[in-house]
Amino acid sequence: METSTQTATKTDTVQSASTRTAPQAAPQAMPQTAPQAAKRIAFITGASSGIGKEFAIQIDRMQVVDELWLCARNADALEALAAKLDTPVRVVCADLTDRDDIEAIREKLVSLNPQVTYLVNAAGFGKFGDWQSISSNDVDAMIDLNCKALVDVTQMCLPFMGRGGHIIEVASAAAFAPLPHLNVYAASKAFVLHYSRGLRFELRGRGIALTALCPTWVKTNFEQVARQSGGAGDVGHLLGEQSVESVVRAALFGNKMHAAVVCASPQSFLLRLVGKVVPNCITMAGWDILRHI
């Protein structure tokens, strides 16, 4: 894993003292300087594309942090995004399912001791298909990235967060009910939703706003990746796709208002209500019809 920094600050210069000795003057009291405030950062995973990239763009416009830490595997995409932003950027090229990469990021946080003002966990993916058509490697990767990595990053950043901090965990409207032929993805997002709700309760009193974002289909590369499986045709047209800009805008506003869950659209809100009052057998039958449209 590599980390690189794009920064607007000047390089510090270190001057070495002469080795020759000179008559010693009377010691003078050193002026006291105020301790330097911790650098405020936003740590954003999945920042190379889609929802994570849009979070980087909109948080940059807000001008609420001193540095953006953008994390993904695609270093070139991160560098290209960094060049377009006004806020200084630290590119964190990492595979979040790799324990060594997680530990390297943790060590960097410990070394620099920043104040994590925003944490956005947007890394994740899904695959269309039933249990036979999705490879075991893809199943494991979905669980590792969508669930385990999200928890690892959250646990890693929390010690560097305090009152006024913000956490946005990207779940999905798929979390509201079982979805055959999108089963592992939906189950992983249900995990994210429940983990977020439980952690929010644990953090009460600490002044950290934690929100689970649960949009419906979003206009990103999600569909392209999801159809790269043996069940590519198991889900038809993605009805009611939302713009990524509107989803992220709703998430940031809802998080500012300390909302526990942001649905980001009327469709997602309706699905949330359906998940609460309609038996799962009926919900799954309805989904089975919709996915063939």
Order of alpha helices (4+ residues) and beta strands (2+ residues): beta-beta-alpha-beta-alpha-beta-alpha-beta-alpha-alpha-beta-alpha-beta-alpha-alpha-beta-alpha-alpha
